[in-house]
């Protein structure tokens, strides 16, 4: 008989371990306002609005990048990030 212990594969389900990107964004916004504005509490409606802003901005950036890359390489706009 083998005395080796079976090792379980690590869980790859990140949705249970980490908040979504929009939730992380909202938490960063709240943290930033808390340190700079002397404290802030968002209502559930404001929190949902903040998350929806993030989702819309993210999708808009992706769509614009697809449009930029769809152009001929000669006409790509070179974007500088600071």
RAQUI-V229886 format. One record per backbone hydrogen bond with DSSP energy under -0.5 kcal/mol. CO is the residue of the C=O (numbers start at 1). NH is the residue of the N-H. If there is no record, write none. Layout:
co:CO nh:NH
co:CO nh:NH
This chain:
co:6 nh:8
co:12 nh:14
co:13 nh:16
co:14 nh:18
co:20 nh:24
co:21 nh:25
co:22 nh:26
co:23 nh:27
co:24 nh:28
co:25 nh:29
co:26 nh:30
co:27 nh:31
co:28 nh:32
co:29 nh:33
co:30 nh:34
co:31 nh:35
co:32 nh:36
co:33 nh:37
co:33 nh:39
co:43 nh:47
co:44 nh:48
co:45 nh:49
co:46 nh:50
co:47 nh:51
co:48 nh:52
co:49 nh:53
co:50 nh:54
co:51 nh:55
co:52 nh:56
co:53 nh:57
co:54 nh:58
co:55 nh:59
co:56 nh:60
co:57 nh:61
co:58 nh:62
co:59 nh:63
co:60 nh:64
co:61 nh:65
co:62 nh:66
co:63 nh:67
co:64 nh:68
co:65 nh:69
co:66 nh:70
co:67 nh:71
co:68 nh:71
co:72 nh:75
co:73 nh:76
co:76 nh:78
co:77 nh:79
co:79 nh:81
